[in-house]
């Protein structure tokens, strides 16, 4: 690609340094290695880049052969959002499960073990945790990714997670500032708006972020959300009032006093791409106070890197973006790279705990009806009522209890009912009853309260077969139903394991 910028001048290298791009493949493409040599300081990894821990370690070694201090970032929340275990489901429960247990020491241990595994693979920046207060139960994108709806609970677990992750030498990235929990729109698809006033924002959304700054989070990720109380025109990612006037401002001036790295959520998300465009959005974000631009979940090639680099260089040369602001941002990226390269925090906190995720998942279960429940003596039938997955979670990661039950009760059968198949509830009910035959039915749902077709089918199923077991793997809201009702507070593989143990009569709740 022909560009109008010099490949070697300081502004160009700084423009590359502030980008955190993704790429396609399980080895680094030649263009990525060239750009690392030119000044690119970070890369982002997604499920498509990972086959195994050994392969991932080889990939990060390949990157560091060109740039030893490269930041290798990943979106590894654990729970429903996993990249390390995208094909199998996570060995760690997500935030809502940890919040349900409400044991900050356990959250610290889970985060540290997750951080230890990331570090062993050469990953040194985790775009987690979510510090969003899930104040809107209908939120389509946060849900189980939040520790809960209580700001103080979210704050104490955000603190524990950050400290656990960073004790393993992996920088934590607290997101999505100033809080994505009260939205009813997914910013992957459109621009959400939150009409909370500043007082509500201060006592709800900002509480966990203040705790995160106090805990020493190395990175904060901005949200593509419009909060008119802060900025009537621009989403937080592009807003000087939000990033510089609030997040950066001294505590004495009513700000959060954060002096670490600010990274944007993915700039190609429609909340930015469809309103300002990715090049313009990148320039506005840097001007507002962001230090790094996340891109590459969808756009993942050299062209997007050069487009964003050139947009920044052009903005500096035209005077729209000051050279000093760009240099400051690049300096923060390099400072974080230096912290990770020096191994700061690594090795603290004790020995590996490979089973801590399952321990936490078992403790997170909330069970109704256990006192009168009799486990099946024959393999059951699992009816999975499957909603459309949000983009952050993805639809490639398996979820549910069928695979875990099949290990305990060989011969377990399963059937999947998606939204498109369940428009006719009587027909869907007949299908489940026919497929199940005489087997005990285990109905598995995910955020049933957000899907009327799901609640209607579940009600009909329990009415027809009162001995049905119900497993809610999303945010529990509706009253418990079924002969046995299990809320797992997330759909990670270990959550399925913990629920299957109870269904099969192998374990009661811890």
Secondary structure, DSSP 8 states (H G I E B T S, - for coil): ---SS-SSSHHHHHHHHTEEE--SSSS--HHHHHHHHHT--EEEE-GGG-S-HHHHHHHHHHHHHH-TT-EEEE---BTTB-STTTTT--SS--HHHHHHHT-HHHHHHHHHHHHHHHHHTT--EE---B------TT-SSSGGGSS-S-HHHHHHHHHHHHHHHHHTT-EEEEEEET--TT-SS-TTTS-EE----HHHHHHTHHHHHHHHHHHT-SEEEE--EE-TTT-SSS-GGG-HHHIIIIIIS-GGGTS----SEEEES-TTSHHHHTTT-HHHHHHHHHHHT--BEEE-SS--SHHHHHHHHHHHHHHHHHTSS-HHHHHHHHHHHHHHHHHHHTTTTTT-S-S--TTHHHHHHHHH-EEESGGG----SS--EEEEEE----TTT-SSS--SSHHHHHHHSTT-EEEEEEGGG-SSHHHHHHHHHHHHTTS-EEEEESSGGG-HHHHHHHHHHHHH-TT-EEEE-S---S---SSEEEE-SS--HHHHHHHHHHHTTS----
